Amino acid sequence: MNYQYIIIAFILTFVFTILLNAVFRFLGKNGLIGNLFTEVRGGTPRAIGLIPFIVLSLFFLPGYNDLILVIGFFAFLDDLIGRRKIGNLPLEWGQLSRGIGMIAVIILGFPIMGYSAILVALLVQPVNISDMQPGSTCIIVILMSLFTILAMIMLGIAPIAEIPVFYTPLILLVVCLAYYPLDFAGKIMLGEVGNHSFAVALGISFYMLGGFWATLILFAVTTVLIAFIRRNSLRIFLIRKLKIKNPSFGDYIVDVLTGGGLGDALRRIFLRKNQFEVKNPVLILLGFRRLLYNPFAPSNKQYIPNKYQVNGSLERK
């Protein structure tokens, strides 16, 4: 394998992340880029994940890069549109755009990966939830891509068209490492375009490791890891906003899997205005209080689904 592509991907991501940050910061402070700049932490550019999205789209293997292109395109529309309701429907334009992107990933990915394409698309949800405090998504991507690389080498997975199979998670790793410093410092935000692209790239890497079962197992591991890393902020959110007393780790996992605007939209459809009380100790342990929490029930009018803050800048997507 020619490692010059790995080096080039790192340099491009590192340099253009800095440049786009400077451009968005200038435009944002002059009120010229709308939703792509937030006043959080004194002013922070959003959607700097455009750079990882573009680089991953260019350097991923042909066919697989199309999945990143399509999810990144619709995710960026989500970033641009923001939280705008679709008439009287319990849905926002950004959520619709994200849903279309996930469906497109499944349709385009099915001929390549079969049912694994569904898991790859669904991985967008937990990774999106992870992106609510500086550096958290990057930590997940770095840890899981490192594990995937090592597992591929140890298992001796066969190359794809003479290209080592670990090329895919390696590209993902170096792109994330190049982007990571400013995100960890809270200077920039991935936006939907960034975390969605990372999610699909990570899912593809899981598939290349061992097909459907590897994708399923590592999907579960990633979800649990996100819940563990974000357990403190999730605890604050569940107690303060959802009034769930003494949340269990199951509540954290369920929030990662079903939290956010899209999950709440589904709750509104299926639960309507009903709020079911969970008393069974086993169901409480498994997180059913969070699963069945309905923000649209009359008794839960104090719930604010669109934003909450922990450590200065977390936003419910």
C-alpha positions in Angstrom: 0.0 0.0 0.0 1.2 3.5 -0.9 1.1 5.4 2.4 1.3 8.8 0.6 -2.5 8.8 0.5 -2.6 8.5 4.3 -0.2 11.4 4.7 -2.0 13.6 2.1 -5.4 12.9 3.8 -3.9 14.0 7.2 -2.3 17.2 5.8 -5.4 18.2 3.8 -7.7 17.7 6.8 -5.4 19.5 9.2 -4.7 22.5 7.0 -8.2 23.0 5.6 -9.9 22.6 9.1 -7.8 25.5 10.3 -8.6 27.6 7.2 -12.4 26.8 7.2 -12.5 27.7 11.0 -11.0 31.1 10.2 -13.3 31.7 7.3 -16.5 30.6 9.2 -15.4 32.6 12.3 -15.0 35.8 10.3 -18.3 35.3 8.4 -20.2 34.2 11.5 -19.2 37.2 13.5 -20.5 39.3 10.7 -23.8 37.4 10.6 -23.3 36.0 7.1 -23.6 32.2 7.6 -26.7 31.8 9.7 -27.0 28.4 11.4 -23.3 27.6 10.6 -22.2 29.8 13.5 -23.4 29.6 17.0 -22.8 32.0 20.0 -21.8 29.1 22.2 -18.5 29.6 24.0 -18.3 33.2 22.7 -18.8 32.2 19.1 -18.2 28.8 17.5 -18.3 27.8 13.8 -20.5 24.8 13.1 -20.2 22.2 10.3 -16.4 22.3 10.2 -17.0 18.6 9.7 -17.3 19.6 6.0 -13.5 19.0 5.8 -13.5 15.4 7.1 -16.6 14.8 4.9 -14.8 15.9 1.8 -11.5 14.2 2.5 -13.2 10.9 3.4 -15.3 11.1 0.3 -12.2 11.5 -1.8 -10.0 8.9 -0.1 -12.4 6.1 0.7 -12.6 3.1 -1.6 -14.8 3.5 -4.7 -18.4 2.5 -4.0 -18.1 3.0 -0.3 -17.3 6.7 -0.7 -20.7 7.1 -2.4 -22.3 6.3 1.0 -20.3 9.1 2.7 -21.2 11.5 -0.1 -24.9 10.9 0.2 -25.1 11.1 4.0 -22.8 14.1 4.1 -24.9 16.0 1.5 -28.2 15.5 3.3 -26.5 16.1 6.7 -25.2 19.4 5.5 -28.7 20.4 4.4 -29.7 19.7 8.0 -26.9 22.0 9.2 -28.1 24.8 6.9 -31.8 24.5 7.6 -31.7 24.1 11.3 -34.7 23.5 13.6 -37.5 24.5 11.3 -40.9 22.7 11.6 -42.7 21.2 8.6 -46.0 22.9 9.0 -48.0 21.3 11.7 -46.2 17.9 11.4 -44.3 16.6 14.4 -41.1 16.7 12.3 -38.5 19.3 11.3 -36.9 19.8 7.9 -33.5 18.9 9.2 -34.8 15.6 10.6 -36.5 14.8 7.3 -33.2 15.5 5.5 -31.3 13.3 7.9 -33.9 10.5 7.4 -33.7 10.7 3.6 -29.9 10.5 3.9 -30.1 7.4 6.1 -32.6 5.7 3.7 -30.3 6.6 0.7 -27.3 5.0 2.5 -29.4 1.8 2.9 -30.5 1.8 -0.7 -27.0 2.4 -2.1 -25.2 0.2 0.4 -27.5 -2.8 0.2 -26.0 -4.2 -3.0 -22.5 -3.9 -1.5 -23.1 -4.8 2.2 -26.5 -6.4 2.3 -28.3 -6.0 5.6 -25.2 -4.4 7.2 -26.2 -1.3 5.3 -29.1 -0.8 7.7 -26.8 -0.9 10.7 -24.4 1.5 9.0 -27.2 4.0 8.4 -28.5 3.5 12.0 -25.1 4.2 13.5 -25.7 7.8 12.6 -28.1 8.1 15.6 -25.7 7.2 18.4 -22.8 9.0 16.9 -24.9 12.1 16.5 -25.9 11.9 20.1 -22.2 11.6 21.1 -21.5 14.9 19.4 -22.8 17.1 22.2 -19.6 18.0 24.0 -16.2 19.0 22.7 -14.1 16.1 21.4 -16.5 13.3 22.4 -17.3 12.0 18.9 -13.7 12.1 17.9 -12.7 10.0 21.0 -15.3 7.4 19.9 -14.1 7.4 16.3 -10.4 7.2 17.3 -10.9 4.3 19.8 -13.2 2.3 17.5 -11.1 2.8 14.3 -8.0 1.8 16.2 -9.6 -1.4 17.5 -10.8 -2.2 14.0 -7.4 -1.7 12.5 -5.8 -4.0 15.1 -8.5 -6.6 14.7 -8.1 -6.7 10.9 -4.3 -7.1 11.3 -4.6 -9.8 13.9 -7.3 -11.7 12.0 -5.4 -11.4 8.7 -8.4 -10.1 6.7 -7.8 -10.4 3.0 -7.0 -7.3 0.9 -9.5 -5.7 -1.4 -8.2 -5.3 -4.9 -4.6 -5.5 -3.5 -5.3 -2.8 -1.0 -5.0 -3.8 2.7 -8.4 -3.9 4.3 -7.2 -1.8 7.2 -6.7 1.1 4.7 -10.3 2.2 5.3 -10.3 2.5 9.1 -6.7 4.0 8.8 -7.9 6.8 6.6 -10.7 7.4 9.0 -8.3 7.5 12.0 -5.9 9.9 10.4 -8.6 12.2 9.2 -10.1 12.3 12.7 -6.7 12.9 14.4 -6.1 15.8 12.0 -9.5 17.3 12.8 -9.5 16.5 16.5 -7.3 19.3 18.2 -9.6 22.3 17.6 -12.8 20.2 18.3 -11.3 19.0 21.6 -10.5 22.6 22.6 -14.1 23.6 21.9 -13.1 26.0 19.1 -15.1 24.3 16.4 -18.1 21.9 15.9 -18.4 18.9 13.6 -22.0 19.7 12.8 -24.3 17.0 11.3 -22.2 16.8 8.2 -19.2 15.8 10.3 -20.6 13.4 12.8 -22.8 11.7 10.1 -19.8 11.2 7.8 -17.8 9.7 10.7 -20.6 7.4 11.6 -21.0 5.9 8.1 -17.3 5.7 7.6 -17.0 3.8 11.0 -19.9 1.5 10.0 -18.2 0.7 6.7 -15.0 -0.2 8.6 -16.9 -2.5 10.9 -18.4 -4.3 7.9 -15.0 -4.8 6.3 -13.8 -6.4 9.5 -16.3 -9.2 9.5 -19.5 -8.6 7.6 -22.9 -8.4 9.3 -22.0 -9.9 12.7 -19.0 -7.7 13.2 -21.1 -4.6 12.2 -23.8 -5.6 14.7 -21.4 -6.4 17.6 -19.3 -3.2 17.1 -22.5 -1.2 16.7 -23.5 -2.3 20.1 -20.0 -1.8 21.5 -19.9 1.8 20.1 -23.3 2.6 21.6 -22.3 1.4 25.0 -19.0 3.3 24.8 -20.8 6.5 23.9 -23.2 6.0 26.9 -20.2 5.4 29.2 -18.2 8.4 27.9 -21.2 10.7 28.2 -22.6 9.2 31.3 -22.2 12.3 33.5 -23.8 14.7 31.0 -26.5 12.2 30.3 -27.2 11.9 34.0 -27.7 15.6 34.3 -29.9 15.7 31.3 -32.1 12.8 32.4 -32.5 14.2 35.9 -33.0 17.8 35.1 -35.0 17.7 31.9 -36.8 14.4 32.0 -37.2 14.2 35.8 -36.0 10.5 35.8 -34.7 9.9 39.3 -31.5 7.8 39.7 -31.2 6.9 36.0 -29.7 3.5 35.2 -27.0 2.8 32.7 -29.8 1.3 30.6 -31.4 4.8 30.5 -28.1 6.2 29.1 -27.9 3.5 26.4 -31.5 4.0 25.4 -31.0 7.8 25.3 -28.0 7.3 23.0 -30.1 4.9 20.7 -33.4 6.9 20.7 -32.7 10.4 22.0 -32.8 13.6 20.0 -35.4 15.1 17.8 -35.9 12.2 15.5 -36.5 9.8 18.4 -39.0 12.2 20.0 -40.8 12.5 16.7 -41.3 8.8 16.7 -42.5 8.9 20.3 -45.1 11.5 19.4 -46.3 9.2 16.6 -46.5 5.9 18.6 -47.2 7.2 22.1 -49.3 10.2 21.1 -50.0 12.0 24.4 -49.7 9.0 26.6 -47.1 8.7 29.4 -46.6 5.2 30.7 -45.1 4.8 34.2 -42.5 2.1 34.5 -42.2 0.4 37.9 -40.8 -3.0 37.2 -37.2 -3.1 38.5 -35.9 -5.1 35.5 -37.5 -2.7 33.0 -36.1 0.2 34.9 -32.6 -1.4 34.8 -33.0 -1.9 31.0 -33.8 1.8 30.4 -37.6 1.6 29.7 -38.2 4.8 31.7 -36.2 6.7 29.0 -37.6 4.6 26.2 -41.2 5.4 27.1 -40.6 9.0 28.2 -43.0 11.1 26.1 -42.1 14.8 25.9 -45.5 15.5 24.3 -47.6 14.1 27.1 -49.5 16.8 29.0 -47.7 16.0 32.2 -44.3 16.7 30.6 -44.8 20.2 29.4 -41.7 21.4 31.1 -39.5 19.2 28.9 -37.4 21.1 26.4 -36.4 18.8 23.6 -34.4 21.1 21.4 -31.6 22.3 23.7 -29.8 21.7 26.9 -26.4 22.8 28.3 -23.7 20.9 30.1 -20.2 22.3 30.3 -21.3 25.2 28.3 -22.4 23.9 25.0 -24.5 20.9 24.4 -27.4 20.8 21.9 -30.0 18.2 21.5 -30.2 17.3 17.8 
